[in-house]
Amino acid sequence: MHGTVGGMSSLRNRSVLGAAVAFVLALVCVGVVAGPASATPGDPVSFDVVGSTDFIAQTGTTSTETITFVNDGTDPIKFPARPAFTSPLALIAFSGFSGETILPGSSASLVVAFTAGSPGVVEVPTNVLVTAEDGSNRHLVQVIFKTESTVGPPLHFVIDPTTLDFGSVMVGASASKSLSVRNDGAVPLNLCVADIMFYDIVGTELPDFTITSSSLGGGCGYVSVGAQATFSVTYSPTAKTDAFRGLVAVTARYIPGEDVADTLSIDGVIAAAAVDPVVVPTPTPTTAVPAAPAAKPAGVGAAASATARQLAHTGAEPAFMIGFGTLTLALGGVALSIARSARRKARRG
């Protein structure tokens, strides 16, 4: 016979080791009067303990465990009587512990309750009697049950921050926030990325929120007492929405045995909004249009045009021609003045 206790915690492993040592000692003592004992799977009389012999609960509360005794030997076995438990443990149900024949591969079970008292650890040794089907080859095996009473809830954690505020994020873009889960309880936490969920206020899942990285990797892992795990939460909106609030639900487990899982869920708040991308218009290329010439007074254009044609025809320099024209006008004025003066004299004579 041997004791194998399924579970993950170091406390549980130490319990298994203690049970194994106690079991071997019991076999040695009983073997002196009852013949050789079997402690190896496949021997005629052998059983395996499946389930946790460790109990932990908050003071004033009760924790229950189901412990299975599997016949992993080659012959049928019997448990002639149910074990007698002492405080703080109590047997509340059993199956296969009234002398029934347990065939190889079949099992018997005990349902044991632990009522937590003053904070601390108490070990409760309990004797289990097993025999061959005909009542021979009797073995009294001592199994050590370990109990622990705690001040606060054994399974507990806190999340930080309690609100993940993403602000406004453009559709097609993304934003990330860090979320930490700290184990402030008394037992290891089993955390899985898939157990961190995002919901709106009516409970509909929000697929635009995902866990993109984790200190535990992409699956599950354990967070020891006092330690924390971190997760990167990313919001990648696919459609425009007004500002809204939702929930991030974190679920953690304490797995004391292969078939027992205590679960705790804690909700945080998410706040976000999705806005349309900012579209910057592409500039349209334009061709510069020359400015229209200023309008000229009537007649000036024709005279200037004629002068320009004369200048072009004669080939004279513009400055010389302007000076020549000015001199011509001056001489003309003098001649006109002499002519007028001669006319006045002629009238007086």
LOVOMAR-66801 format. One record per residue (C-alpha): residue in three letters; z negated, x negated, y. Coordinates in steps of 0.2 Angstrom, whole numbers, padded with zeros to 4 digits, always signed. Each point is the difference from the previous one (the first is absolute). Layout:
N
ALAZXY;...
% end
This chain:
349
MET+0000+0000+0000;HIS+0003-0005+0018;GLY-0001+0006+0017;THR+0015+0001+0012;VAL-0003+0008+0017;GLY+0016+0004+0010;GLY-0001-0003+0019;MET+0003-0012+0014;SER-0016-0004+0009;SER-0010-0016-0003;LEU-0015+0010-0003;ARG+0009+0009-0014;ASN+0005-0017-0008;ARG-0017-0006+0000;SER-0006+0016-0008;VAL+0013-0003-0014;LEU-0006-0018-0003;GLY-0018+0006+0000;ALA+0004+0014-0012;ALA+0010-0012-0011;VAL-0014-0013-0001;ALA-0013+0014-0003;PHE+0011+0007-0014;VAL+0002-0017-0009;LEU-0019-0003+0001;ALA-0002+0018-0007;LEU+0012-0004-0014;VAL-0008-0016-0005;CYS-0017+0009-0001;VAL+0006+0015-0009;GLY+0011-0010-0012;VAL-0016-0008-0008;VAL-0005+0017-0008;ALA+0016+0010+0001;GLY+0013-0013-0006;PRO+0014-0008+0010;ALA+0005+0008+0016;SER+0018+0002+0007;ALA+0003-0005+0018;THR+0019-0001-0001;PRO+0013+0013+0001;GLY+0008+0004-0017;ASP-0016-0003-0009;PRO-0006+0014-0011;VAL-0014+0006+0012;SER+0005-0003+0019;PHE+0001+0010+0016;ASP+0006-0003+0017;VAL-0009+0006+0016;VAL+0013+0008+0012;GLY-0007+0005+0017;SER-0012-0007+0012;THR-0018-0004-0003;ASP-0003-0003+0018;PHE-0006+0014+0011;ILE-0001-0001+0019;ALA-0006+0014+0012;GLN-0008+0004+0017;THR-0018+0003-0001;GLY-0004+0019-0004;THR+0017+0003-0008;THR+0007+0000-0018;SER+0014-0009-0008;THR+0008+0004-0017;GLU+0009-0011-0012;THR+0009+0004-0016;ILE-0001-0014-0013;THR+0011+0000-0015;PHE-0004-0009-0017;VAL+0016-0003-0009;ASN+0001-0005-0018;ASP+0011-0015+0000;GLY-0006-0006-0018;THR+0009+0003-0017;ASP-0012+0013-0007;PRO-0007+0017+0006;ILE-0017-0002+0009;LYS-0014+0012+0006;PHE-0012+0001+0014;PRO-0015+0008-0009;ALA-0009+0004+0016;ARG+0003+0001+0019;PRO-0008-0014+0010;ALA-0016+0003+0009;PHE+0001-0004+0019;THR-0014-0004+0012;SER-0001+0003+0019;PRO+0010-0001+0011;LEU+0013+0004-0013;ALA+0001+0017-0010;LEU+0012+0005-0014;ILE+0008+0017+0005;ALA+0014+0002-0013;PHE+0006-0009-0016;SER+0013+0002-0013;GLY+0000-0009-0017;PHE-0018-0006+0000;SER-0007+0012-0013;GLY+0006-0008-0016;GLU+0018+0005+0001;THR+0013-0012-0008;ILE+0010-0010+0012;LEU+0016-0005-0007;PRO+0008-0017+0005;GLY+0008+0003+0017;SER-0010+0015+0004;SER-0015+0000+0011;ALA-0017+0008+0005;SER-0006+0002+0018;LEU-0015+0001+0012;VAL-0002+0008+0017;VAL-0013-0009+0009;ALA-0008+0004+0017;PHE-0008-0012+0012;THR-0012+0007+0014;ALA-0002-0014+0014;GLY-0017-0003+0006;SER-0007-0014+0011;PRO+0014-0013+0005;GLY+0001-0013-0013;VAL+0007-0005-0017;VAL-0007+0006-0017;GLU+0006-0005-0017;VAL-0003+0013-0014;PRO+0002-0007-0018;THR+0005+0014-0012;ASN+0002-0001-0019;VAL+0015+0007-0009;LEU-0001+0002-0019;VAL+0016-0001-0010;THR+0003+0000-0019;ALA+0013+0000-0013;GLU+0006+0018-0006;ASP-0012+0000-0015;GLY-0015-0005+0011;SER+0000-0019-0005;ASN+0003-0015+0010;ARG-0011+0006+0014;HIS+0000-0008+0017;LEU-0010+0003+0015;VAL+0009-0006+0016;GLN-0008-0002+0017;VAL+0011+0005+0014;ILE-0006-0005+0018;PHE+0003+0013+0013;LYS-0001-0006+0018;THR-0005+0011+0014;GLU+0000-0003+0019;SER-0006+0011+0014;THR+0007-0002+0017;VAL-0006+0005+0018;GLY+0017+0006+0005;PRO+0015+0007-0010;PRO+0006-0013-0012;LEU+0018+0004+0003;HIS+0004-0001+0019;PHE+0012-0008+0012;VAL+0005+0001+0018;ILE+0017-0002+0008;ASP+0004-0008+0017;PRO+0007+0005+0011;THR-0004+0019-0002;THR+0015+0004+0010;LEU+0017-0008-0001;ASP+0009+0003+0016;PHE+0019-0004+0000;GLY+0004+0007+0017;SER+0018+0004+0002;VAL+0013-0008-0012;MET+0019+0001+0002;VAL+0009+0008-0014;GLY+0008-0013-0011;ALA-0014-0013+0005;SER-0017-0003-0007;ALA-0018-0005+0004;SER-0014-0006-0010;LYS-0019+0001+0000;SER-0013-0009-0010;LEU-0012+0010-0010;SER-0015-0008-0009;VAL-0011+0008-0014;ARG-0018-0008-0001;ASN-0011+0003-0015;ASP-0017+0003+0006;GLY-0006+0008-0016;ALA-0009-0007-0015;VAL+0015-0001-0013;PRO+0017-0007+0000;LEU+0014+0010+0007;ASN+0016+0003-0009;LEU+0014+0003+0013;CYS+0018+0003-0002;VAL+0014+0000+0013;ALA+0007+0016-0007;ASP-0017+0009+0003;ILE+0002-0002+0019;MET+0009+0015+0006;PHE+0005+0008+0017;TYR+0000+0018+0004;ASP+0002+0012+0015;ILE-0013+0012+0005;VAL+0006+0013-0012;GLY+0000-0012-0015;THR+0019-0004-0001;GLU+0003-0018-0004;LEU+0008-0011+0013;PRO+0013-0011-0008;ASP+0003-0010+0017;PHE-0016-0009-0003;THR-0001-0013-0014;ILE-0011-0015-0005;THR+0012-0015+0002;SER-0013-0014-0005;SER-0017-0001-0007;SER-0013-0014-0004;LEU+0000+0008-0018;GLY+0018-0002-0002;GLY+0011+0014-0004;GLY-0010+0009-0014;CYS-0019+0001-0003;GLY-0015-0012+0002;TYR-0019-0001+0001;VAL-0010-0002+0016;SER-0017-0008-0004;VAL-0016+0006+0009;GLY+0001-0005+0018;ALA+0018-0005+0000;GLN+0015+0008+0008;ALA+0018+0003-0004;THR+0014+0001+0014;PHE+0016+0011+0001;SER+0014+0000+0012;VAL+0005+0018+0004;THR+0018+0002+0007;TYR+0007+0015+0009;SER+0019+0001+0000;PRO+0005+0017+0007;THR+0017+0008-0005;ALA+0000+0014+0012;LYS-0007+0004+0017;THR-0017+0009+0001;ASP-0012+0004+0013;ALA-0017-0009+0000;PHE-0010+0005-0016;ARG-0016-0004-0010;GLY-0002-0002-0018;LEU-0011-0007-0014;VAL+0000-0016-0010;ALA-0010+0003-0016;VAL-0007-0015-0009;THR-0006+0003-0018;ALA-0010-0013-0009;ARG-0008+0000-0018;TYR-0014-0008-0010;ILE+0005-0001-0018;PRO-0016-0004-0010;GLY+0009+0004-0017;GLU+0017+0002-0007;ASP+0000+0019+0002;VAL-0011+0003+0015;ALA+0005-0001+0018;ASP-0011+0004+0015;THR+0011+0003+0015;LEU-0003+0001+0019;SER+0012+0004+0013;ILE-0002-0003+0019;ASP+0012+0006+0013;GLY+0005-0008+0016;VAL+0011+0006+0015;ILE+0018-0005+0004;ALA+0008+0004+0017;ALA+0019-0003+0004;ALA+0015+0007+0008;ALA+0019-0004-0003;VAL+0012-0001+0014;ASP+0019-0001+0001;PRO+0007-0018+0002;VAL+0004-0005+0018;VAL+0019+0000+0002;VAL+0007-0012+0013;PRO+0018+0005+0005;THR+0014-0013-0001;PRO+0007-0004+0017;THR+0019+0006+0003;PRO+0011-0014+0006;THR+0008+0003+0017;THR+0015-0008+0010;ALA-0003-0004+0018;VAL+0011+0010+0012;PRO+0005-0010+0016;ALA-0006+0008+0016;ALA+0013+0010+0011;PRO+0005-0009+0016;ALA-0007+0007+0016;ALA+0010+0012+0010;LYS+0009-0007+0016;PRO+0004+0009+0016;ALA+0017+0008+0002;GLY+0013-0011+0007;VAL-0010-0016-0003;GLY+0006-0001-0018;ALA+0018+0001+0005;ALA-0001-0013+0014;ALA-0010-0012-0011;SER+0013+0003-0013;ALA+0014-0004+0012;THR-0009-0015+0006;ALA-0003-0006-0017;ARG+0019+0002-0004;GLN+0005-0009+0015;LEU-0012-0014-0004;ALA+0007-0001-0017;HIS+0017+0000+0006;THR-0002-0013+0013;GLY-0011-0011-0010;ALA-0011-0004+0016;GLU-0018-0003-0002;PRO-0011+0016+0004;ALA-0011-0009+0012;PHE+0015-0007+0010;MET+0008+0017+0001;ILE-0016+0009+0006;GLY-0001-0013+0014;PHE+0018+0002+0005;GLY-0001+0019+0000;THR-0016-0002+0011;LEU+0010-0011+0013;THR+0015+0011+0000;LEU-0011+0015+0004;ALA-0009-0010+0014;LEU+0017-0005+0008;GLY+0006+0017-0001;GLY-0015+0006+0009;VAL+0003-0012+0014;ALA+0018+0004+0001;LEU-0004+0019+0001;SER-0013-0004+0014;ILE+0013-0010+0010;ALA+0013+0014-0002;ARG-0012+0014+0006;SER-0005-0011+0015;ALA+0019-0002+0005;ARG+0002+0018-0001;ARG-0014+0004+0012;LYS+0006-0013+0013;ALA+0017+0008-0001;ARG-0007+0017+0004;ARG-0009-0006+0015;GLY+0015-0009+0007;
% end
